[in-house]
Amino acid sequence: MKKVYYILTGALLFSGYALNAQPTVPANPAAGNASNCTVLGPGNTPIDQCVAGSTVFVTNFTGGTYNRGNNGNNLGVGAIWRFANIGIAAGVTINAEVTINSQFQADVTSMDNNAALDQAGNSAADFFAPTIRPDGNLNAADRRGYVQMTINFFQGVNNFTTPVTISSLNMISYDADGSFETGGATSQAWLRETRVAQVFGGGNPIVLAAGTTELVAYNYADGGNTWTGFAGGVYERTGISRCSQVASSFRYNSVGVSSVTFRLGYDFRAGTNGYNVGRPGREYGIKFGCYAFPSQSTLPVSLLSFSASLKNNTTLINWETENESEFSHFEVERKDGSGSFAAIGSKNANNTAARSNYQYSDNIAAASGDVFFYRLKMVDLNGRFKYSNEVLIRKGAKSLTGISMNPNPIVIGGVANIRFEAARPAIVTIRVVDLAGRTVLQQQSKAAEGTNTVAINNLERLQTGSYIIQLSNGEELTATKFSVVR
């Protein structure tokens, strides 16, 4: 069978999960075999080795040290670790600061293992290799959890104050495996790893994997963000495996990145009779750099954006594409808060390499319910298809209003609060976004019904300039602009 490589895609399975709800259930594991291991790419070079003369940024995460956060709990939420001199980009020394943003039904037991080995017994010390385990025993009930982290990049020798933007970044994920109860059929119990990254900037990142992959596409919406990635295989491999069957690349195409946010987690299915495995620690492997694919097969269209807005009880759906080739049409699908997706209309493709803009209108004045989800089904001439991310429209009154910053502008290094009105109690995500659309600060807070005032953390990290502060409860997003001055 010819080996080709695929972009991992899948229907978004968002079903109105509140922040920190049980994460979305991935599809069943793919077939595999623990003895299958392909580590070579073009020219018989390892898939994670850059070709001679390449200028691609490649990292080496060693010597990480706990720096601050969370009152000295160096593995808890808010903890910040620093890794100096992780690599050189365009002649500039790059450093990384790793923050534990949140934990859901999972704990970090080790931030990095410099003694890690790969499947062949070679050192994997250059990987960022945290160990994560469930925060409770896995036995008779299905369970999922994750730890969310952000890596911020800085420039200059031992400099952790000057951010740097890195172009065409690849975040490589290794050893996304797991285990069956006895190694049999997929109806049995299993434990596997999950790995997703926050989506931004026109659908970045895309997730690339080998044609023989054991990974399963895994996408969902949570906390006002979209997350894309995969659930791992269930065939255990030795060490932090570089095998392409359990490796992938989160590729940020043509986008400058100063930080990446991702979730490392697990998916446990108890099976018919339960499966008591306690609290097993899983070691994850991440590296930034090359990931060479001999070939890859993708749906012949690139979706650059997909959005929806509501005006006079009519949803206006807009999307933009490029590189349409041998592509057939788009189907617009809708569901309410409790139903399933159904097609409501379609648009024929322009079939051009140039950028194309599309719009579809949906009158929901007579539709029952207040919450609606929309997605695109993109179909090529051969009948292959993939789904876009989902967008949410709420017909009723907004539950988050009156957002403002105090003071505005903010003196650099100063303090400020965000003030807003909430129609009901909720967990809200507060993000500070620069004008290029990059998230530079993020935190969560409990909102009570009525007027809320929340202090914004880590404002000392911001440089002078204009920013947007966004407030989300997982269903709607509201924002306002502010400035930082000297």
N, C-alpha and C positions, 0 to 999 in steps of 0.2 A: 504494500500500500504506500502510495506516495506521501511523504511527510510534508505537510504544509503547516502554516502558523496562522493563528486566528486572533482577532480581537475578541476578548471575552465580553459578551453582551447578554442582556437578559431583561425581561420585563421588570419594571419597578414594582415592588410588592408592598408599597406603603398602604397601610390600612388605618390611618388615623392614630398611630402610636403617639402617646405623649412622650415628652422628653424622659429618658431613662426608663421607658417601658421595655418589656422583654423584646430584644431585637428581632427583626423580621426573620422568618424561617427560610433558610436556603433550600434549593431543590435537592433531591436525593443525590448521593455521591455518584460520580462517574466510575465506570469500570477501570480497573488498573491491575498492577502487579508489582509488588515490592522489589522484584528482581530487575524490572525494567529501569534503565538509567541512561539517559543520553546527555552528555555534557559538552559535546563538540558542536561548533557552528561552522561557518564557511572557512575553508582552508585548514580544517582540523584544529581550530583554535577554540578554547573554552568560550562558552556563550557569554561569560562575564569578563572577557579580556578584550581590551581595545586593540584595534589594528594598529600597526606601526605608523607613526606620524600623526595619530589622532590627537585632537586637542580637547576631547571630551573630558569633563571633570570626573575624576574617580576618587573615592573616599577611602580613608583608613581610620576607623573608629577605635582608638586604643587610648588607655590612660584617662578615661572619664572620671571626673570628680564631682561630688555633690557640692553645690554652691549655696543654695538658699531655698526658702519656701517652706510653708506648712509647719512652722515651729520646730524645725529640726527633724521631722519625719522624712528621711531621705528617699523613701519609696512610696509616699502617700500623695494624694491630690495636692497640687500646688508646688511639689518639689521640682527644683530646677537643677539639671546637671550640665556641666560644660565639658566639651571635647575640643581641645586645642589642636590646631594644625591638622585638620582631617584631610586636607588636600590642597592642590594648587589649581586655580582657574585663571587663565590668561595672565599668568605670572603673579597672581595675587594669592597670598595665604588665606585660606578659608577656615573659619572656626564654626562650631555648632553648639547651640544651646538647646537642650531637650527639656520640655516641660510636660509633666503629667497633668493633663487638663481635667480628666474625670475618670471614674471607675464605676462599672456597673457589674455586680456579681462576679468580680474578678479582682485579684491583687497582683502587684508586682513584687516578686521575691528577689530579683536581681536586675539591675539596670543594664549591665553589660558583662559578658563573659569573655575575657581575653584568652582563656584557655580552650575555647571552643575549637572543635575539629570538624572537617567535612566528612563526606561519606567514604573518602579514601584514606582518612587518618591524617590529612594535611591540616595545617593551622588555618583557622578561620578567624583569627584575632582581629582582622581588619573589618569584620562585619559589626554592625550595631546589633547586639544579640541579647535583648532582654529576656527574662524568664517570667512567665505569667501563669497563674493558676486560678481555678475557681475559688470564690470566697466561702463556699460551702461544699459539702460532700455531694458527689454525683452518684445517684443510685436509682431510685424507682421512678423518677419524674424527668421529663425533658427539661433542659436548662441551657441557657445561653448567656454569655457575658462578654465584656470587652474592657480594655483600658485605652483611653484616648490620649494621644500625645501630639505635641507640636514640636517640630525642629525648626529653629530660626537660624539663618546663616549670617555670619559677620565676617568682615575682611580686616586683614592686618595681623601681624604676629601677636598672638595672645590678646587680641582685641575683641571684646564682646560688647562694644557700644556702637560700632558703625555697621549698619546692615549692608548686605550686598545682594544684588539681584543676579541670579544665575540663569542663563538661557538654555533651552533644550535639555532640561534635567530629566534623567531616568532614575526612578527609585525602584531598585530591584528587590524582589521578595523571594527568599529561598525557603526550602524545606517546609512547605505548607502541606503537612501530612496529618495522619491520625491513626486510628486503629479500630478494627472490628472486635466484637466480643470474642468470636472464634475464627474470624477471617472468612466468613461465608457470604450469604446473599445480603442484598441491601435492606431486606426486611428486618435484619437483626439490629441489635444495638450498635451504636458507633459514637466515637468522639473524634472531632476534627477541628482544625484551626480555621479561623475566619480572619480576613484581612481586607479592609476597605480604606479608601482615602476620600477626603472631602473634595467635592467637585467645585470648580470655579473657572472663570475665564473661557466661556464658550465650550464647555464640555470637557475641559482638562481635569484630570488626566484621562487618557485612554489606557486600557489594560490589555497588554499583549501577552499571549501564551502560545506554547507549541501546539501543533496539530494533534500530538499524542498526549496532551495534557490530561491530568486527573482532576483539574480544578473545575469548579462549577461557578458560573457567573452569579453575582450576588450584589444587588443594588437596592437601596431603600432611601426613604426620606425620614429625617429625624431632626428635631430641634431647629427647624427652619433651613436645614442644609440637605443636600443630596450626597449620598455616599455610594461609591462604586468600587468593586473589587471582586472577591471570590470567596467561596468556602473551599477548603483544601480537600485533598484526597484522604482515604481512610486506610492506606497501606503504609505502615511504619517503615521509615528508612533510618539508617544509622547516621548519627551526627547531624550537623546542619548541612543537609544535602544540597548539592549544586545541580542535581538531576533536573533536566528541563521539564520532566513530567510534573514536578511540584514547585516550579519556579515561574515567575512572571515579571513583567516590567510595567510599572505605572509611569507612563510617558507623558510629560508636560510639553506638548508640541508647540514650538514657536511662541512660548510664553515665558517671560522673565519671572522667576520665582525667588522670593526672599524667605519663604517659609513653606512647610508642608504640614498638614494635619491628617492624622490617620488613626485607625482603630485596630488593635490587635486583640483577637478574641477567640472564642471557642463555641462550638455547637455540639451539644450532647443529646443523643436520642436514646431513651432508656430501653426501647424494644418491648416486646410482649411481656417478658418475665423480669424486666429490670436488669440492671447491669451495674454492680457496685464497684466503682473505680476510685472512690475517695476524692482527693484533691490533687490530681496529677499536675506537676509543673510542665509547661510546654515552652521550649526554647525557640525563639523567632530569630530569623536572620534577615538583615536589611543592609543594602549597600547602594551607593549612588554612583552611576557610571555607565559603562557600555553594556548592551545586551544585544548580541548579534543574531539576527534571524536570517537563515538562508532564503526564505521566502515567507510570504504571509498572505492570507486570504481574508479580504474584508468585504463588507457590503459596499457596493460601488456608489457611495454617497457619503459626504461628511456633513453632519448636522452641527452647525455653528451655534445656533441658539434656538430656544423654544420657550415661549412665554404666553401668558394670557392675562387679560384685564377685563373688568366688568364695568359697563356703562349702560345705564337705562335698561337693566335686566337683560342685556345682551353681552355674552362673553366674546371678546375679540381675541382670537388665537393667532399668533404670529410665529413664523419660524424662518430661519435663513440657512441655506445649504451652499456647498460648493462641490466641485468634482463629481457631478452626476454623470454616470456612464452605465449604459445598459440597465437603466433604472426605470421602473414602471410608474409607481404612484405612491401617494401618502393616504392612509386612512386615519381620520380623526376619531378617537374613541373617548367616551365619557362614562363616568359612573357617579352615583350619588354616594353618600356616606356609608350606606349599608349594602349596596348592590355590587354587581360585577360590571366590568367594562363591556361596552357595546359600541359598534360603529355608528356614527351619526352623519358621516359624510366623507368625501374623498377629494383629492386634488391630483391631477395628472402631473408627472414630473416634466421639467423643461429639458432635461437631459443635456446639460451644458457644463463645461468645466468652470465657467464663470460663476460668481455668486448669484443665487436666486432667492428672492423673498416671496413668501406665501402668506396668505391670510384666510381665515375661515371664521364666520360669525355663527354663533349659536344662541338663539333666543330662549332663555330659560324662565321667562315670566310665568308660564303655566306649569313649569316643572315643580314637583313636590320636593321638599327638603331645602336646606340652606347651604349645604356643603357639596361641592362638585369637584371631581378630579378629571383631568384631561391628559391624554398622551397621544403620540403619533405611532402608527404602525407603518414602517418604511419597507416597501416591497420592491424587489428587483424583478427583471424579466424572467428569471429562472424560478420565481416563486419564493426565494429566500427572503427573510424579513428579520428586522429587529425593532425593538421599541425604544422610544425616547425616554427621557426622564418624565416624571409626572409633575404637573402643576395644579395648584389648588385655587379654587374660587369660592368665596363665601358670599352668599346672597344677602344674608342678614347684616345687622349693624356690626361695626368693628368692636372688638373687645379690648383693643389697645389704642388709646388716643392721647392727645395732649402732650406728646413727647417734646422735651426741651432740655438743653444743657445749661448748667449754671456753675461757673460763669462761662461766657462765650463772647470773645475768644478766651483761651486759657493761656496763661503765661507758662513758657516752657519749664518743665519740672514741677509745675503746680498741681493742685488738686481740683477735682470737679465732680459734680453729681449729675445723674440723669433723672429727670422727673417725668412721670407719666401717670395716666389713669388706666386702671384695669377694671373691666366689667365683672370679672370673676377671678378667684384665686388661680394661679398658674405658676409653672416653672418657666422662666423666660431666659433666653440666651441674648446676651448683649455683645455685639461685635463692633469694633472700630475698623473701618475699611478705608484704605487710601483711594485716591482718585483713579488709580489704575485697576481698582477692583480687588486688591489683595487684602486679606484679613491680617491686621497687624496686632490686634488685641482681642481677646475673647474671654468672657466669664459667664457664669450662670447665677441666677438669683431667684428666690421665691417672691412672687408678687401677691399681695393681698388685694381684696376687692376695695376699690377706691383709689386714693392718691398714694403713689409710691415714690420714694426717693432713694436712689442707690448710688453709692460711691463707686467711681470708675477706678479700677486697679491699674497699676503699672504705667500711669501716664508719663512717668519720667523717661520711658522708652521712645516717646514720640519726638520727631524733629519738627521744626517749624513748617507750617503749611496748612492746607485744608484737608479735612477728613469728613467721613460720613459715619454716624453712629446708628446702628441698626438694632431694632428690638423685635424679637420673634418669640411666639409662644408655641411654635410648631404648626400652627394653622394659618397665621397671617404675619406679615412683616410690615413694620413702620419705621421710618428713618428721619433723621434731620442732619443738617450740615453744621460743622463747627470748625474753628481755626485754632492753631497753636502759634503763639507769637513770642518774641523775646521781651 
